[in-house]
Amino acid sequence: MTTPASASAPAALSVAARPLVSVLLIAYNQERVVADAVRSVLAQTYEPLEILISDDASSDQTFAAIEAAVQGYAGPHQLSIRRNTVNEGISGHLSRLAGMAQGELLFVAAGDDMSMPQRCERVVACWLAHDRRPDLIATDLADMDEHGVTHEHMAPTDLGAYRGLDDWLKQRPWLIGAAHTWSRRLFERFGPMLPGAIAEDQIMTFRAILSGGALSLREPLVRYRRGGLSRKRRYRSVAELVGRMRDGNHHALAESAQLQHDADLAGVGREVQAALAPKLAREQFVQHMFDAPGTAERLALCWRSRQVKRGLRVRILLYTVCPQVYAPVIWLKRMIRNR
């Protein structure tokens, strides 16, 4: 099923037409900025609204900052705060909250971003205007610097252009999950995300495209903070570079497994398996190279893995056998940045 292209939200809703919706605000080591995020969801104009705020076992004072931000709240929204005893990561954390939520729509909110007061109001109106068909609605964002100053309008890929699997296979969309809203039925159909996937945006959008469809609401309803947890941080040493490569490999394999799992549920497993095969071969090669016990085994893997491009095989061989060859490059980049 498909939905129209990018949409504009219609006029305000009558009280009787308002479904219960939920905001899922997740936070992790964001003690300096999480209060702004909390206040922004408490200030939502939409009712009825359930707000679930959860700390993912932060090592700093994030949960204390959340408690302080909600202290004395006497507004109209249903409010619940909690914290995990063990870090679950973004996908696991959101899956847990989605399983707890009661709303028909589930708004994703990050602990370092801010939702505009009318965010829920506008997205719900848009969803109802499309007869509740879309399973995911993505809004635009406003770029916000570390001081809270808003800059340019950010417009991710127009999801209304994706009419089905073929469009997704041609080109994956550019997404920012912090401005996404899911239908509850989408989560119930596919279930919690598998452990290990670092980000939910591609996974949930893929699910929506295979289900009731996705669309984009071209209004900047989220202020997206630069330098948040999702940014690409510069590595400072060879060991950090290698560690991040291994983490990236782990997450890529987990995401591929999730996409394949969801495709199988939707009855398009063969098509997706064929599309994912080249990337899966690369990531499995990287995993096996890092896990190999010695140089001889890695050389043998490079020789056998002819389906992987030669340049990648050589590069991973260097990373796994003699990563210090990259130390001068890291040092030079750091010197350039410092200047």
C-alpha positions in Angstrom: 0.0 0.0 0.0 1.3 3.5 -0.8 0.6 7.0 0.4 0.7 10.3 -1.4 4.0 12.2 -1.7 5.1 14.9 0.8 2.2 16.3 2.7 0.9 19.4 4.5 -1.0 19.1 7.7 -4.6 20.3 7.7 -6.5 22.5 10.2 -6.8 21.8 13.9 -8.7 18.7 15.1 -11.9 18.5 17.0 -11.6 17.1 20.5 -13.6 14.0 19.6 -11.3 13.1 16.7 -8.1 13.0 18.8 -6.5 9.6 19.3 -4.2 9.0 22.2 -0.6 9.2 21.0 2.7 8.6 22.8 6.1 10.4 22.9 9.1 8.1 23.4 11.9 10.3 24.7 15.2 8.3 25.1 18.3 9.8 26.7 21.9 8.6 27.3 24.7 10.6 28.9 23.0 13.9 28.0 22.9 15.6 31.4 23.6 19.1 30.0 20.9 19.2 27.4 18.2 16.6 28.3 16.2 19.2 30.4 15.5 21.1 27.2 14.3 18.0 25.4 12.0 17.1 28.4 10.5 20.6 28.6 9.9 20.6 24.8 7.7 17.4 25.0 5.9 18.6 28.2 5.0 21.8 26.2 3.2 19.9 23.4 -0.1 21.4 22.5 -1.7 18.1 21.5 -4.0 16.2 23.8 -4.5 13.3 24.8 -0.8 12.7 25.0 1.3 10.0 26.9 4.9 10.9 27.5 7.5 8.2 28.3 10.9 9.5 29.3 13.7 6.9 29.7 17.4 7.0 30.5 19.5 4.2 29.0 21.7 3.5 32.0 23.7 6.7 31.7 27.0 7.0 33.5 26.5 10.7 34.2 23.6 12.6 35.9 21.2 12.4 33.0 18.4 10.7 35.1 18.8 13.3 37.9 18.4 16.0 35.2 15.3 14.4 34.0 13.8 14.2 37.5 14.6 17.8 38.1 13.0 18.8 34.7 9.7 17.1 35.5 9.5 18.0 39.2 6.2 19.7 39.9 4.7 19.0 36.5 1.0 19.5 36.7 0.1 19.7 33.0 -2.5 17.7 31.1 -0.2 15.0 29.7 0.2 11.5 31.1 3.9 11.4 32.2 6.1 8.5 33.2 9.9 8.4 33.7 12.2 5.4 34.1 15.7 4.2 33.6 17.3 1.0 32.4 19.7 -0.9 34.6 21.7 -2.0 31.6 22.4 0.0 28.4 20.3 -1.3 25.5 21.3 1.1 22.7 18.9 3.1 20.6 17.0 0.3 18.9 16.6 -1.8 22.0 15.7 1.2 24.1 13.0 2.4 21.6 11.7 -1.2 21.2 11.2 -1.4 25.0 9.3 1.9 25.2 7.2 1.1 22.1 6.1 -2.1 23.9 5.1 -0.1 26.9 3.3 2.8 25.0 -0.5 2.9 24.6 -0.8 5.5 21.9 -1.9 4.9 18.3 1.1 6.9 17.1 4.6 6.7 18.6 6.7 9.9 18.4 10.5 9.4 18.6 12.3 12.0 20.6 16.0 12.2 21.4 17.5 13.5 24.6 19.6 16.1 22.9 16.9 17.5 20.5 13.8 19.7 21.0 10.3 19.1 19.6 8.4 22.2 18.5 5.3 22.7 20.7 3.0 21.9 17.7 4.9 18.8 16.6 2.4 16.2 17.8 -0.6 18.3 16.8 0.6 18.7 13.2 1.7 15.1 12.7 -1.6 13.7 14.1 -3.6 16.0 11.8 -1.6 14.9 8.8 -2.1 11.2 9.7 -5.8 11.6 10.1 -6.0 13.5 6.8 -4.5 10.5 5.1 -7.1 8.2 6.7 -4.6 6.7 9.2 -2.9 4.8 6.4 0.8 5.9 6.8 2.8 3.7 9.1 5.6 6.3 9.4 5.6 10.1 9.1 8.9 12.0 9.0 9.0 15.7 9.5 11.7 18.2 8.5 14.1 19.6 11.1 15.8 22.8 12.1 19.6 22.6 12.5 20.5 23.7 16.1 24.0 24.4 17.3 25.4 23.5 20.8 24.2 26.9 22.2 20.6 26.3 21.1 20.7 28.7 18.2 18.7 27.6 15.2 20.2 27.7 11.8 19.1 26.2 8.4 16.1 24.1 7.5 17.0 20.4 7.1 14.9 18.4 4.7 15.6 14.6 4.6 14.5 12.5 1.6 10.8 12.8 0.6 9.4 9.4 1.7 6.2 9.9 -0.2 8.2 9.1 -3.4 8.8 5.5 -2.1 5.9 3.5 -3.5 7.2 0.1 -2.5 10.2 -2.2 -2.3 11.5 -1.5 -5.8 12.0 2.2 -4.9 13.8 1.3 -1.7 16.1 -1.1 -3.6 17.0 1.6 -6.1 18.1 4.1 -3.5 17.9 4.1 0.3 16.6 7.3 1.7 18.6 9.8 3.8 16.9 9.9 7.2 17.0 11.4 10.6 15.0 9.2 13.0 14.7 11.8 15.7 11.9 13.4 13.6 10.0 10.2 12.9 6.6 9.0 14.1 5.5 5.4 13.8 2.1 3.9 13.9 1.6 1.5 16.7 0.4 -1.2 14.3 3.7 -1.1 12.5 5.6 -2.0 15.6 3.1 -4.7 16.5 3.3 -6.2 13.1 7.1 -6.6 13.0 7.9 -6.7 16.7 10.9 -5.5 18.7 14.1 -4.8 16.8 16.8 -7.4 17.0 19.8 -6.7 19.4 22.8 -5.0 18.0 21.4 -2.5 15.5 22.6 0.9 16.5 20.0 2.9 14.6 16.3 2.5 14.1 15.6 5.0 11.3 16.4 2.8 8.2 14.8 -0.2 9.9 11.5 1.4 10.7 11.3 3.2 7.4 11.9 -0.1 5.6 9.1 -1.7 7.6 6.7 1.2 6.7 7.5 1.0 3.0 6.6 -2.7 3.1 3.5 -2.0 5.1 1.1 1.0 5.1 3.6 3.4 3.5 5.6 6.4 4.6 5.3 10.1 4.0 7.2 13.3 4.8 5.6 16.4 6.4 7.7 19.3 5.1 7.6 21.3 8.3 10.7 21.7 10.6 9.1 20.4 13.8 12.2 19.1 15.5 15.2 21.2 16.5 18.1 18.9 15.8 21.2 19.5 17.9 24.6 19.4 16.2 27.2 17.1 17.8 24.6 14.7 19.3 25.1 11.0 20.0 24.5 10.2 16.3 27.3 12.3 14.9 30.5 10.8 13.4 33.2 11.5 15.9 36.8 11.8 14.9 39.2 9.1 16.0 42.3 10.1 18.0 44.4 7.0 17.8 44.8 3.8 15.7 43.2 1.7 18.4 40.2 4.0 18.4 40.0 3.8 14.6 40.1 0.0 14.6 37.6 -0.1 17.5 35.1 2.0 15.6 35.6 -0.1 12.5 34.7 -3.2 14.5 31.7 -1.5 16.0 30.5 -0.3 12.6 30.9 -3.8 11.2 28.9 -5.3 14.1 26.1 -2.8 13.6 26.0 -3.3 9.8 25.6 -7.0 10.2 22.9 -6.5 12.8 21.0 -4.1 10.5 21.3 -6.5 7.6 19.9 -9.3 9.7 17.0 -7.1 10.8 16.1 -6.0 7.3 16.2 -9.6 6.1 14.0 -10.7 9.0 11.5 -8.0 8.3 11.5 -8.8 4.6 10.8 -12.4 5.3 7.8 -11.4 7.4 6.5 -9.2 4.6 6.9 -12.0 2.0 9.8 -10.3 0.0 12.7 -12.2 1.5 14.2 -13.4 -1.7 14.3 -10.0 -3.3 15.9 -8.4 -0.3 18.4 -11.2 0.2 19.6 -10.7 -3.4 19.9 -7.0 -2.9 21.8 -7.3 0.5 24.2 -10.0 -0.7 27.1 -7.7 -1.9 27.0 -5.7 1.3 26.6 -8.8 3.5 29.6 -10.4 1.7 31.8 -7.3 2.5 30.7 -7.1 6.1 31.2 -10.8 6.7 34.7 -10.6 5.1 35.5 -7.7 7.5 34.2 -9.7 10.5 36.1 -12.8 9.6 39.3 -10.9 9.0 39.2 -9.3 12.5 38.3 -12.6 14.1 41.0 -14.7 12.3 43.7 -15.9 14.7 46.8 -14.9 12.7 48.3 -13.4 9.6 48.4 -16.6 7.6 44.6 -17.1 8.1 44.0 -13.5 7.1 46.1 -13.9 3.9 44.1 -17.0 3.0 40.8 -15.2 3.6 41.9 -12.4 1.3 42.8 -14.9 -1.4 39.5 -16.7 -1.1 37.2 -13.7 -0.9 37.3 -12.8 -4.6 33.8 -11.5 -4.5 35.0 -8.6 -2.4 36.8 -5.7 -4.1 40.6 -5.9 -4.0 41.0 -2.5 -2.5 38.8 -3.4 0.5 40.7 -6.6 1.0 44.0 -4.9 1.0 42.8 -2.1 3.3 41.3 -4.5 5.9 44.4 -6.7 5.7 46.5 -3.6 6.8 44.0 -2.7 9.5 44.1 -6.2 11.0 47.8 -7.1 10.5 49.7 -3.8 10.8 47.3 -1.0 11.7 50.1 1.3 12.8 50.8 2.2 9.2 47.8 4.6 9.6 49.2 6.4 12.6 50.9 9.1 10.5 47.7 9.8 8.6 45.7 10.2 11.9 48.4 12.5 13.3 48.4 14.6 10.1 44.6 15.0 10.2 44.7 16.0 13.8 47.3 18.6 13.2 45.2 20.0 10.3 42.1 20.2 12.4 44.0 21.9 15.2 45.2 24.6 12.8 
